[in-house]
Structures are given as structure tokens and as C-alpha cells.
Amino acid sequence: MNREMLVNALRKDLQPWDIIVIGGGATGLGAALEAVTRGYRTLLLEQVDFAKSTSSKSTKLVHGGVRYLAQGNVSLVREASMERGRLVANAPHLVRNLAFVIPTFNFWENIKYTIGLKMYDWLAGRLSLGKSVHISKSATLERLPTLKKDNLAGGVLYHDGQFDDSRLAINLAQTISDKGGTVLNYMRVTSLTKDGSGNVNGVTVKDTLEGGEEIHLNTRAVINATGVFADDILEMDNPQAPKSIAASQGVHLVLDSDFLPGHNALMIPATSDGRVLFVVPWHNKVVVGTTDTPVNHISLEPRALENEIAFILNTAGQYLAKPPQRSDVRSVWAGLRPLAAAKAEGHKTKEISRSHKIMVAKSGLVTIIGGKWTTYRRMAEDVIQQLEEALRWKQTASVTHELRIHGAADNVNWNDPWYFYGSDMLHIHQMVAREPDLQEELSREYHIIKAQVVWAVREEMARNIEDFLARRTRLLLLDAKEAMRIAPAVARIMAEELHKDEHWVATQIASFEAEAKGYQL
């Protein structure tokens, strides 16, 4: 995972790749891991940082999708429930079983949600994370002590998975590297090249960190896994390509844990806009979300709209004894969902297909859109199979069903603030033992020390302070103000590791502060 060495090797490497994957989010990382473990010489290119866009802005749930069941999408729920079980087994240091409670206010709600969630359990089969049961009013308040008591009849308890999305992305990048693949961030594809028959046979990339030099790479196949940016690559292939993406924005607010203490999540099953809202404990904070707002402008850093913030606060306030105010919000973030565009106009985004869609262009360019984190592995399996069929390659078998992800460790101590490093935690402790000055504390409240910054640069390809504060640790998403406070210290440590000067430090701090302001209300 030494970026500089990998880029130098890439410049000199004239051997064609089997598969180049464009996009370093959940979909691209999954596809690259699937490709490399099937024996293909694989390169993944990400225009900014791994999971910078949609894949670090999820609700942090590995779930079958209770609301898809309500929409009657049984096959999607079944597939997601199976993949949820696999993720629990393959990344046990990142995925945990979380109990959710749906509060009920009358006899019919008790019946309706209990039956619905029994169906949810049944679809997961042996990969279920626990049985759904109806619980009394007192048991509901024991699990959710900050819930409003007015008219409460009881609750329905069910189980789903919770995870850390950008940490899974980093661990997937490391797994690809461990298996012999190459992953690079800050490599923007600027054009596709074709042979005399019009088939894609290469890409031109720009290294956006080191002076913007362009490198041309040859390949037998290209997978476009760029999420909400898929249309940009499709237009490089064919300027007349129709739009394939309908983007929808989801916003989350982060509150202190006293709004929902303990280890149970609240699921609000019917909001004013016909969606569900989650109030979920995560990294000793509480994440509340999400919204579903169609957007026309696609950007790397979408911003929460005022009406989305008000909607989340108002809805949470209808259920929590102490309604959250704007002043209680520690961080706010928005992510864009890359939904497969509906052919007919007028569909609401929550009704547009959440399942994935694979397209093969005349040139052989393979594009995958839609889907979600929970099903990333299944999507990857499908896209490589489709690629082999479309390009008439020899069929290979998937080996990722039980493939443990880099860092996988059993018997995780979820109370350890570093739990998400899994088996790498030992290596960080060993590094600190060798270099005791790395114990210097940067944030006492969030247990962040100098060693984590150094580790992120050396072993996780972090190349700027936002990589570290937003995705290698989650501080920007948990507490934007604290992230801004420690940003200068992080910049200096990174500058020392990367041999950068004071001008780089100043530029980094200014750019991070501008971005972090968007995470504060």
C-alpha cells in the first residue's frame, strides 16, 4: 500500500492488465477483489480517496432492508440478508449484531410489525442475527430509556447488522493488495482508448497528487464502478450515451449518546414522507437519518438542505423525550445514492430500484450501478460473471463467499476505541513500542494518538488530512468541531511522513477547514 512505489511501478509497467476497475467505493473495491481472487491481473483506480463519496456516508447498517419488505421486494431482502450473514463472518471486526426496537402505539401495530419482522427473520434463514419478538411497554423503555412514553403500547425487537463503512473500504483495498492486486487513490481516468474494432483497450489516467502527470495503461477489460459518476465514464465511451443515474441525497445528523444511551437502536417505521428513520448508536455517538431527496447536481461533497435537517430533527423529536435541537448536532453529512434511472419519468427515488444493474456497451465497457454496501460482494460476483460472458472469456468461479477481509479478528472488544483496526491493532501497538513518541495524544475524547496518523500514511494510503479525519478515523463525521481543532497537528505529522513543506501544511489546513464547515450547523 505504498502509493509512491506503486505509481513508479505503474509508469514502467508495459504489460497489459486483465481488468482495470474505475472507482474505489464499495462497488469498485468489491469488483477488484472478486477479479484478483479469480486470478486476473487487476488494477483499481479511484479519482480521489477510497470511499470518499457515497460509500463513507451510509447509515452504517448492514441490513436486509426492512422497508424493501414493505415494498414487496422479497428477492432483494433475501439476497441482502444472506450477504449480511456473510459480512458478519468475513469482517467480524467491523460488523456487529445490533438490536433495533420499533415502538408500537396500538394492538394492530403490534400485530403488523411482529408478523412483518417474523417474515424478515424467515428470509434470512440460518444467517438470521436473532429472532424478532414483541416486547412490553416496560421492556421497550428499558431498551430505549429516552423514548417518549405517551400512548406507547410496546415494541417489536429485531436484529440487523451495523458496521463502519469507510473502514471496510480501506480493509477491502488492503485485501486486494494482499491478494496481489494494485489499488491507487488520487488517480483520475481522463479518457478511454480503443482498438481498430472500437473495443476499449486502455485508459489514460492523471495522478492528481504528483503534478498531474498522465499515464497510459493497456487492459483487456474495463469496469466502470464509479457510482453517481458512472455517466462521466459512459460519455467517454460514447458521447451520446443516455443518462443511467438518478441520484438521491441522504442526510444524517450526529448527536451525543445521551439522546439514546445504550446499545439498542430506534427504528421509526413511517415518517411523514413515507420512509423509515433510524436513530442508531455508533462510535459512542448517535446517528439519525436518513432522507431521500432527488438531486440534479452531482458533487463529491453534497450538502444537507435546510428542509432535510429540519425533517430529521422534527421526526426524531416526535419520538424522543428530549427533542434534539440544531445546537445539539455535532456533525451533519450528506451522501448521494446512485440509483438506476427509471425509464419512465415521475418515479420517486425511494421507489426506483435499489438493486444493482449491469450494462455492457458495444465497446465492451462494463458498467455497474445501483446496489448498496450490504450486497457489495454479490454485486462483484455478478459483474465479473457478466464480464466473462460478454467478452467470451473462460468462466471462473467466485471464491469470496467465505474470504476473510484484511484485519478480520474474532472475539472483538467493542468497548475498545480502536476495535475497528481488528488484527492490525497489534501492529500499531508494536509500532508505538518501537517509536514511543507516537503515543502523543491528539484528541483525548476520541482516543486519537499520533501513531494512528503515521499508520494511516504508511499502511492505509492516507495522503491528506481529510483522508485521516473523515475516513481512516471517523472524527469529521462524529464531531466536526473537534476534527477542525486537531487538523493542524494531523497536517504536521503527515507532512513529516510524506516529506512535505510548510506551504503544504498551510494549504491542507485551509482546505480541510473549508470542507469541515459544511459538516457543522
LINNORTA-V124599 format. One record per backbone hydrogen bond with DSSP energy under -1.0 kcal/mol. CO is the residue of the C=O (numbers start at 0). NH is the residue of the N-H. E is the energy in kcal/mol with one decimal. If there is no record, write none. Layout:
co=CO nh=NH e=E
co=CO nh=NH e=E
//
This chain:
co=1 nh=5 e=-2.1
co=2 nh=6 e=-2.6
co=3 nh=7 e=-2.1
co=4 nh=8 e=-2.2
co=5 nh=9 e=-2.2
co=6 nh=10 e=-2.0
co=7 nh=11 e=-1.2
co=8 nh=12 e=-1.1
co=16 nh=219 e=-2.1
co=18 nh=42 e=-2.1
co=19 nh=222 e=-2.6
co=20 nh=44 e=-2.8
co=21 nh=224 e=-2.6
co=23 nh=50 e=-1.6
co=24 nh=28 e=-2.7
co=25 nh=29 e=-2.1
co=26 nh=30 e=-2.3
co=27 nh=31 e=-2.6
co=28 nh=32 e=-2.3
co=29 nh=33 e=-2.4
co=30 nh=34 e=-2.4
co=31 nh=35 e=-2.6
co=32 nh=36 e=-2.1
co=34 nh=39 e=-2.2
co=35 nh=38 e=-1.3
co=40 nh=17 e=-1.8
co=40 nh=18 e=-2.0
co=41 nh=181 e=-2.1
co=42 nh=20 e=-3.1
co=43 nh=183 e=-2.0
co=44 nh=22 e=-3.3
co=45 nh=186 e=-3.1
co=47 nh=185 e=-3.2
co=48 nh=51 e=-2.2
co=52 nh=55 e=-1.5
co=53 nh=56 e=-2.0
co=59 nh=162 e=-2.0
co=61 nh=160 e=-1.8
co=64 nh=68 e=-1.2
co=65 nh=69 e=-1.4
co=66 nh=70 e=-1.2
co=67 nh=72 e=-2.9
co=68 nh=71 e=-1.6
co=71 nh=73 e=-1.7
co=72 nh=76 e=-1.7
co=73 nh=77 e=-2.6
co=74 nh=78 e=-2.5
co=75 nh=79 e=-2.6
co=76 nh=80 e=-2.6
co=77 nh=81 e=-2.0
co=78 nh=82 e=-2.3
co=79 nh=83 e=-2.5
co=80 nh=84 e=-1.8
co=81 nh=85 e=-1.6
co=82 nh=86 e=-2.5
co=83 nh=87 e=-2.1
co=84 nh=88 e=-1.4
co=85 nh=89 e=-2.7
co=86 nh=90 e=-2.6
co=89 nh=404 e=-2.6
co=90 nh=93 e=-2.1
co=90 nh=94 e=-1.8
co=95 nh=161 e=-2.3
co=97 nh=159 e=-2.3
co=98 nh=264 e=-2.9
co=99 nh=157 e=-2.5
co=100 nh=266 e=-2.3
co=101 nh=155 e=-2.1
co=103 nh=152 e=-3.1
co=103 nh=153 e=-1.6
co=105 nh=109 e=-1.9
co=106 nh=110 e=-2.1
co=107 nh=111 e=-3.0
co=108 nh=112 e=-2.6
co=109 nh=113 e=-1.7
co=110 nh=114 e=-2.5
co=111 nh=115 e=-2.3
co=112 nh=116 e=-2.3
co=113 nh=117 e=-1.7
co=114 nh=118 e=-1.8
co=115 nh=119 e=-1.5
co=116 nh=120 e=-2.3
co=117 nh=121 e=-2.3
co=118 nh=122 e=-2.2
co=119 nh=123 e=-1.2
co=120 nh=124 e=-1.0
co=123 nh=126 e=-2.0
co=124 nh=127 e=-1.7
co=132 nh=156 e=-3.1
co=134 nh=154 e=-2.2
co=135 nh=139 e=-2.3
co=136 nh=140 e=-2.3
co=137 nh=141 e=-1.6
co=138 nh=142 e=-1.7
co=139 nh=143 e=-2.6
co=143 nh=146 e=-1.9
co=145 nh=320 e=-3.3
co=148 nh=151 e=-2.0
co=153 nh=103 e=-2.4
co=154 nh=134 e=-3.4
co=155 nh=101 e=-2.5
co=156 nh=132 e=-2.0
co=157 nh=99 e=-3.3
co=159 nh=97 e=-3.2
co=160 nh=61 e=-2.0
co=161 nh=95 e=-2.6
co=163 nh=167 e=-1.9
co=164 nh=168 e=-1.9
co=165 nh=169 e=-2.2
co=166 nh=170 e=-2.4
co=167 nh=171 e=-2.3
co=168 nh=172 e=-2.3
co=169 nh=173 e=-2.3
co=170 nh=174 e=-2.1
co=171 nh=175 e=-2.5
co=172 nh=176 e=-2.0
co=173 nh=177 e=-3.0
co=174 nh=178 e=-1.9
co=175 nh=180 e=-2.9
co=176 nh=179 e=-1.5
co=181 nh=43 e=-2.7
co=183 nh=45 e=-2.3
co=185 nh=207 e=-1.7
co=187 nh=205 e=-2.8
co=190 nh=203 e=-2.7
co=192 nh=200 e=-2.6
co=192 nh=201 e=-1.1
co=194 nh=197 e=-2.1
co=198 nh=194 e=-2.4
co=200 nh=218 e=-2.3
co=201 nh=192 e=-2.6
co=202 nh=216 e=-2.9
co=203 nh=189 e=-3.0
co=203 nh=190 e=-1.3
co=204 nh=214 e=-2.8
co=205 nh=187 e=-2.5
co=205 nh=207 e=-1.0
co=206 nh=211 e=-1.4
co=212 nh=206 e=-2.3
co=214 nh=204 e=-2.9
co=216 nh=202 e=-2.2
co=217 nh=16 e=-2.7
co=220 nh=19 e=-2.3
co=221 nh=365 e=-2.3
co=222 nh=21 e=-3.1
co=223 nh=367 e=-2.2
co=225 nh=228 e=-2.2
co=226 nh=229 e=-2.0
co=228 nh=231 e=-1.2
co=229 nh=233 e=-2.2
co=230 nh=234 e=-2.1
co=231 nh=235 e=-1.2
co=232 nh=236 e=-1.7
co=233 nh=237 e=-2.5
co=237 nh=240 e=-2.6
co=243 nh=340 e=-2.7
co=245 nh=338 e=-1.4
co=246 nh=294 e=-2.1
co=247 nh=336 e=-3.7
co=248 nh=292 e=-2.2
co=249 nh=334 e=-2.5
co=251 nh=332 e=-2.2
co=252 nh=287 e=-3.0
co=253 nh=329 e=-3.1
co=254 nh=285 e=-2.6
co=255 nh=258 e=-1.7
co=256 nh=259 e=-1.4
co=264 nh=100 e=-2.5
co=265 nh=278 e=-2.7
co=267 nh=276 e=-2.3
co=270 nh=273 e=-2.0
co=274 nh=270 e=-2.2
co=276 nh=267 e=-3.3
co=277 nh=288 e=-2.1
co=278 nh=265 e=-2.8
co=279 nh=286 e=-3.2
co=281 nh=284 e=-1.7
co=284 nh=281 e=-2.8
co=285 nh=254 e=-2.8
co=286 nh=279 e=-3.0
co=287 nh=252 e=-2.5
co=288 nh=277 e=-3.2
co=292 nh=248 e=-3.3
co=304 nh=308 e=-2.1
co=305 nh=309 e=-2.5
co=306 nh=310 e=-2.0
co=307 nh=311 e=-2.2
co=308 nh=312 e=-2.4
co=309 nh=313 e=-2.9
co=310 nh=314 e=-2.6
co=311 nh=315 e=-2.5
co=312 nh=316 e=-2.2
co=313 nh=317 e=-1.1
co=315 nh=318 e=-1.4
co=315 nh=319 e=-2.2
co=318 nh=147 e=-3.0
co=324 nh=327 e=-1.6
co=325 nh=328 e=-1.6
co=329 nh=479 e=-1.6
co=330 nh=253 e=-2.3
co=332 nh=251 e=-2.5
co=334 nh=249 e=-3.0
co=336 nh=247 e=-1.4
co=336 nh=338 e=-1.4
co=338 nh=245 e=-2.7
co=347 nh=350 e=-1.7
co=356 nh=368 e=-2.6
co=358 nh=366 e=-3.1
co=360 nh=363 e=-2.0
co=362 nh=199 e=-2.3
co=364 nh=360 e=-2.7
co=365 nh=223 e=-3.6
co=366 nh=358 e=-3.0
co=368 nh=356 e=-2.6
co=372 nh=375 e=-2.1
co=374 nh=378 e=-2.6
co=375 nh=379 e=-2.0
co=376 nh=380 e=-2.2
co=377 nh=381 e=-2.4
co=378 nh=382 e=-2.5
co=379 nh=383 e=-2.1
co=380 nh=384 e=-1.9
co=381 nh=385 e=-2.5
co=382 nh=386 e=-2.2
co=383 nh=387 e=-2.5
co=384 nh=388 e=-2.1
co=385 nh=389 e=-3.0
co=386 nh=390 e=-2.6
co=387 nh=392 e=-2.6
co=399 nh=402 e=-1.2
co=404 nh=407 e=-2.5
co=406 nh=422 e=-2.0
co=411 nh=413 e=-1.0
co=412 nh=415 e=-2.0
co=415 nh=418 e=-2.2
co=417 nh=420 e=-2.3
co=418 nh=421 e=-2.0
co=420 nh=423 e=-2.1
co=421 nh=424 e=-1.7
co=423 nh=427 e=-1.9
co=424 nh=428 e=-2.3
co=425 nh=429 e=-2.3
co=426 nh=430 e=-2.0
co=427 nh=431 e=-2.2
co=428 nh=432 e=-2.0
co=429 nh=433 e=-1.7
co=430 nh=434 e=-2.3
co=434 nh=437 e=-2.4
co=435 nh=438 e=-1.8
co=436 nh=439 e=-1.4
co=437 nh=450 e=-2.2
co=439 nh=449 e=-2.5
co=442 nh=447 e=-2.1
co=443 nh=446 e=-1.1
co=447 nh=441 e=-2.9
co=447 nh=442 e=-2.0
co=448 nh=451 e=-1.2
co=449 nh=453 e=-1.9
co=450 nh=454 e=-2.8
co=451 nh=455 e=-2.2
co=452 nh=456 e=-1.9
co=453 nh=457 e=-2.7
co=454 nh=458 e=-3.2
co=455 nh=461 e=-2.5
co=463 nh=467 e=-1.3
co=464 nh=468 e=-2.9
co=465 nh=469 e=-2.5
co=466 nh=470 e=-1.4
co=466 nh=471 e=-2.2
co=467 nh=472 e=-2.6
co=468 nh=475 e=-3.1
co=473 nh=477 e=-1.3
co=474 nh=478 e=-3.3
co=478 nh=482 e=-2.1
co=479 nh=483 e=-2.1
co=480 nh=484 e=-1.8
co=481 nh=485 e=-2.0
co=485 nh=489 e=-2.2
co=486 nh=490 e=-2.6
co=487 nh=491 e=-1.8
co=488 nh=492 e=-1.9
co=489 nh=493 e=-2.5
co=490 nh=494 e=-2.4
co=491 nh=495 e=-1.9
co=492 nh=496 e=-1.9
co=493 nh=497 e=-2.8
co=494 nh=499 e=-2.7
co=500 nh=504 e=-1.7
co=501 nh=505 e=-2.6
co=502 nh=506 e=-2.5
co=503 nh=507 e=-2.7
co=504 nh=508 e=-2.4
co=505 nh=509 e=-2.3
co=506 nh=510 e=-2.5
co=507 nh=511 e=-2.6
co=508 nh=512 e=-2.6
co=509 nh=513 e=-1.9
co=510 nh=514 e=-1.7
co=511 nh=515 e=-3.2
co=512 nh=516 e=-1.6
co=514 nh=517 e=-1.3
co=515 nh=518 e=-1.7
co=516 nh=519 e=-1.3
co=518 nh=331 e=-1.6
//
